[in-house]
């Protein structure tokens, strides 16, 4: 299951959980599913913005920390993922 799937407003499960104040769901999506916390909805808001707007300060703290960790851990992964994608494209075009 793609936990980063979006609805008609480009909102993810993380957006909804943050906006509604569901701490346990936010923790599940970040710790277990490791979803991207930087995805923006059609209004340009990330999940942390929704949590701020609705005054869910615990979720704001969780998401800000997760954004920091996510950025640090994905800085090298993106490069490796791009290489992997490039290698796949090279193999496909040789067929």
Buried (B, 14 or more C-beta within 10 A) or exposed (E): EEBBEBEEEBBBBBBBBBBBBBBEBBBBBBEEBBBBBEBBBEEEBBBBBBBBEBEBEEBBEBBEEBBEEBEEEBEEEEEEEEEEEEEEEEEEEEE
